[in-house]
Amino acid sequence: MKCPGFISVHVFRQVLAATATSLHSLSAGTVFGHSAVLLPQLKEDQTILYDAAYDSWIASISPLSMVLGCLIAGSIIDRFGRRVGLIFFSIPFVLGWIVMGLSCNVNLLLLGRAVTGVSTGAFRPMSIVYISEVSDPKHRSMLLVSTSLSTNIGILLCHSVGVYLYWKTAIIVFCVPILLAVVILLCLKESPLWLITKGKSDEGCVNFYWFRAKTEAADNELKAVLNKQKNKSQDLNIKDIFKVILSKAFLVPLAICFVIFTEVQFCGTHVLNFYALYLIKSTFSDNVDSFLLMMIIDALRLFGTETNGKTLQEIENSLNKEKQLGSSIHGKENHQDLPFEQSKL
């Protein structure tokens, strides 16, 4: 079955799931970029008692609370589900923006920033897990890249809107994407893999084919998941857990990710997000348009993410073609090795 136009209904549902998680990532981007446009306005706002000594706290309270969000996200989505977890953390995210919009002092402003930071920290791991579990492998890489792309779009949106609108008015705009994401998630189904791991195999299979077309590749993937779950030990002791944690298969990817993300943090990209206007104004002369330069930097970041996504897709397509070609050649060689009478049959 195909949607009106060009794609199958199953691909459309996967794209819809990616759209919801991308809106979560876009909302997270607004938190990253908010302090850059908020701090200059606070200095001139007469409706709130503010001291410039709080600048560093306004900028850093959200990233600090993101750590908490990352730590609790795993247990929440493991217990209640990926889709439910995303909807659940959307509630404090909106409440955090509301607290900021109604704030009349720095303490409430910091509280709102902290609450939105917790949700932001949870959104990324939850989004990646949900997309990974509902998407077809051939579309998965591009759908996963959409989360990073959307975060950068969120930063660009925040910087654009935040400069032209009063900061309390801009907060209303920043609540819209997350509300749209919740509406979309309410129309989608829970992750089939999570349902299977919780012993709800029948419902998990129904959800699996709701997202994926019933093909031979999908059947094989589902059988592999069901067999793995069937053979999985129900009672993991401390020894088994440490065996997994200390295994090479776990430590090597962990070390690679740790090094990459550490380099990203130390390259200064997030510092630029939080203090963009300040850094540009203090670095360049007054003749330079700080806002325009900030927009150019955001656009370059967006372009880099998009290029990275297309590059990864091309690499994946090339590897898949080589794999198929190798299988085809191997099959022909095996056919040629058969006796003449047998190959004739």
Secondary structure, DSSP 8 states (H G I E B T S, - for coil): -B-SSSSBHHHHHHHHHHHHHHHHHHHHHHHHHHHHHHHHHHTT-SSSB--GGGHHHHHHHHHHHHHHHHHHHHHHHHHH-HHHHHHHHHHHHHHHHHHHHH--BHHHHHHHHHHHHHHHHHHHHHHHHHHHHHS-HHHHHHHHHHHHHHHHHHHHHHHHHHHHS-HHHHHHHHHHHHHHHHHHHHHS---HHHHHHTT-HHHHHHHHHHHS---HHHHHHHHHHHHHHHHS-S---HHHHHHHHTSHHHHHHHHHHHHHHHHHHHTTHHHHHHHHHHHHHHHS-TTS-HHHHHHHHHHHHHHHHHHHHHHHHHHHHHHHHHHHHHHHHHHHHHHHTS-HHHHH-
